[in-house]
Amino acid sequence: MGAIGDNGWVRSEELFARAQKVTPGGVNSPVRAFNAVGGTPRFIASARGPWLTDVDGNEYVDLICSWGPMLLGHAHPAVVEAVQQAAARGSSYGTPTEGEVALVEELVARTPVERARLVTSGTEATMSAIRLARGFTGRDIVIKFAGCYHGHVDALLASAGSGLTTLAIPGTPGVPASSTELTLVLPYNDRDAVTAAFAEYAGRVACLITEAAPGNMGVVPPAPGFNKFLAETCRANGALFVSDEVMTGFRVSRSGQWGTDGATEGWTPDLMTFGKVMGGGFPAAAFGGRADVMHQLAPEGPVYQAGTLAGNPVATAAGLATLQNATDDVYAHIASVADTLRDGVAEALTAAGVAHVIQSTGSMFSVFLTDRPVTDFEGAQRTDVPAYAAFFHSMLDQGVHLPPSAFETWFVSASHDDRAVQAVLDALPAAAEAAAEVQQ
Ligand SMILES: *Cc1c(COP(=O)(O)O)cnc(C)c1O
C-alpha cells in the first residue's frame, strides 16, 4: 500500500497550525477539523474526478464529495467551462440574469415546486422556508426531528434531549431560549410522537420540517409511508410540510427523494429546500413550493427575504451545468458504485468480526458500527465511535478519504471509475482489522 508519500502530511500539519492561529479550530466548518476522529485534516491542493490531492502530494479517493455537491466529480469539464465563461462575463450585477431563470425552471420541471427562489446556502433556504411558513399560516411553532440537520438556523439548533412534547432548549450557547422555545423536537420515524405533538399544540403549528431522507445522523431512511403520514398530518392540522432536500435533492435521483418515494407513495410537500448538488460546488441553494405560499414572499407579499449574491451568475452557471449533465446514466452509475462499495465494506467488516449496519437512501449510504438497525438519532448514537476512528485513519493512510465522523453519509460521484473503486476495496480489509482491534 503506502499511499502516503515520504513526507507524510507535513505541509498539512504546518497549514493546520497556521490556520489554528487565525481561525477557530483552524477550519471554516467544524466537522473538517477531524475532532471526531483525531489527527490532522488534510489540506487539499486540487481535485479531479474522484481524486483529491493534498498539499503534500498524497492522493485520495474522495468519498466526501464536498458533503454531497460533487455529483459529477471534481473539475467536470462542462462545469469548469460554464464557470469560466460566466466569470469572464462578470461575477455579480445585482440585477436579474437569464441563468437564474433557467436554474429555477429546472427546479420547477423536476420537482413539485411551482415557484422557487434562489439563495446562497442550505441554511438560508431552511431559514427562509420557516419564516415563510410562519408568515403564511400566522402560527409560530415549528416541529423538527432529533438528528435531522437543517443548517445552523437558530430555531433549528434545538437540543435532541428534550421530552416528547416539550418545547425545545437551545443545542448551542449563543442561541437564546426564545429562539427555540417555539421549536418541538421529536424522535424520527415516530408517528405517535407526531400525532401527540399536533394534538397538544393544536392550531399553533406553522410547519413541520424534515429531511426527506435523513443523512445528517448517518443515513436513516424514513419508514415506508412515513413522509406521506407527515404530509397528511400537516394538511389535516393546517400546518405546512417542509421537505428539506438540501442533501437528497438531485443526489438520490433526478428529482431527489420526492422523486423516489413521493411519486410512488403520493406525498407532496408544501415547501422544499435545495442546495448542495444544485450549486455544483458553488454557493447556490433554493427554497420553493406551492404558488399560493410562495406568493406571500416580498415583493409580491409581505414576508421579507433578500440576498446580495442570491442567484449569482457564476454559481447558477455551475448549478445549471451540473443539473444538465446529471443524466439517468449518472444516477445508474453512482447507484452501482455505491452497491459495490457497500458490499465491499460489509464483506471486510464481517471477515474482521466487526458488528455493522449499512443503511442507504439511493446512492447515499453510511456505515454504523453497531449490531442493530438505526431508525432514529438515539439508535445512531449506539455506533462505536473509536472503532470508526480507527477504520477512518486506516483508510486515510491507504489513500481513501472517508467523512471524518461516524455520523455522516458517504458520497460517490459519476467520476468514480473502476480504478477508484478498486482502491477503496483494496483498503477495506486492513481498515476493518484496525476497527476490530479497538471495537468495544
Ligand atoms: C447541508 C444541509 C443543510 C445546510 O446547508 P448549508 O449549505 O451547509 O448551509 C441543510 N439541510 C440539509 C438536509 C443539509 O444536508
The ligand as an ORCA input file, in Angstrom:
! r2SCAN-3c Opt
* xyz 0 1
  C     -26.111     20.591      4.291
  C     -27.530     20.690      4.734
  C     -28.120     21.907      5.110
  C     -27.326     23.177      5.239
  O     -26.791     23.600      4.046
  P     -25.541     24.631      4.061
  O     -25.327     24.957      2.631
  O     -24.403     23.894      4.707
  O     -25.966     25.798      4.874
  C     -29.471     21.925      5.378
  N     -30.216     20.813      5.317
  C     -29.683     19.622      4.994
  C     -30.559     18.425      4.918
  C     -28.329     19.518      4.704
  O     -27.797     18.315      4.412
*
